Amino acid sequence: MCPAPGTVITSGAPGIGRATADLQAARGADVAVLGPDVPAVDKPLHGYTADVSHDTVLRAAADTTADGLGGNDIPVNNAGSGAVGTVEDNTDDGRRHERDRRRRVQLQAARRPRAGHHP
């Protein structure tokens, strides 16, 4: 029998990421969820705290999850960010910061879904 595939989901603790993690686990995958504030997750999920907008952090997380899962077979890029509050509450600088961070997070996670494991 083949080992369960290792699935890594960025921003996998809340919302759509968590639903994806639960579905993958129900289908037999060994699942790691990554995020800047990952709460304790119940087995069979594995939680890893990592801000994937930073390349060195993403690479380290890829190594750690690959070791913990026996491989990063199925990468799921669910990373993103957004402003909280009303339009009036958010300044132009705040919106630019969130836009730039969102782009950085999405690009990093998309460019390096298996960082450290492929040239």
CORNOR-V478756 format. One record per pair of residues at least 24 apart in sequence whose ideal C-beta (glycine too) atoms are under 7 Angstrom apart, sorted by the first residue. I is the first residue (numbers start at 1). J is the second residue. D is the distance in whole Angstrom. If there is no record, write none. Layout:
i = <I | I>
j = <J | J>
d = <D | D>
This chain:
i = <3 | 4 | 4 | 4 | 5 | 5 | 5 | 6 | 6 | 6 | 6 | 6 | 6 | 6 | 7 | 7 | 7 | 7 | 8 | 8 | 8 | 8 | 8 | 8 | 9 | 9 | 9 | 9 | 10 | 10 | 10 | 10 | 10 | 10 | 11 | 11 | 11 | 11 | 12 | 13 | 13 | 13 | 13 | 16 | 17 | 20 | 20 | 21 | 29 | 30 | 32 | 32 | 32 | 34 | 52 | 52 | 52 | 52 | 53 | 53 | 53 | 53 | 55 | 58 | 58 | 58 | 58 | 59 | 59 | 59 | 62 | 62 | 62 | 62 | 62 | 63 | 66 | 72 | 72 | 75 | 75 | 77 | 77 | 77 | 79 | 79 | 79 | 80 | 80 | 81>
j = <70 | 28 | 29 | 30 | 29 | 73 | 74 | 30 | 66 | 69 | 70 | 71 | 72 | 73 | 31 | 73 | 74 | 76 | 32 | 34 | 65 | 72 | 75 | 76 | 33 | 34 | 76 | 78 | 34 | 52 | 77 | 78 | 79 | 109 | 35 | 78 | 79 | 80 | 78 | 38 | 39 | 41 | 47 | 78 | 78 | 76 | 78 | 45 | 74 | 69 | 65 | 68 | 69 | 61 | 79 | 105 | 108 | 109 | 101 | 104 | 105 | 108 | 108 | 108 | 109 | 112 | 115 | 112 | 115 | 116 | 112 | 114 | 115 | 116 | 117 | 116 | 117 | 114 | 117 | 113 | 114 | 109 | 110 | 113 | 105 | 106 | 109 | 105 | 106 | 105>
d = <6 | 5 | 6 | 4 | 5 | 4 | 5 | 5 | 7 | 3 | 6 | 5 | 5 | 5 | 5 | 7 | 4 | 7 | 5 | 7 | 5 | 5 | 5 | 7 | 5 | 7 | 4 | 6 | 5 | 5 | 6 | 5 | 4 | 5 | 5 | 5 | 5 | 7 | 6 | 5 | 6 | 6 | 7 | 6 | 4 | 6 | 7 | 6 | 7 | 5 | 4 | 7 | 6 | 6 | 5 | 6 | 6 | 5 | 6 | 5 | 4 | 6 | 6 | 5 | 7 | 5 | 5 | 7 | 4 | 5 | 7 | 6 | 4 | 5 | 6 | 5 | 6 | 5 | 6 | 3 | 6 | 4 | 5 | 6 | 5 | 6 | 4 | 6 | 6 | 6>
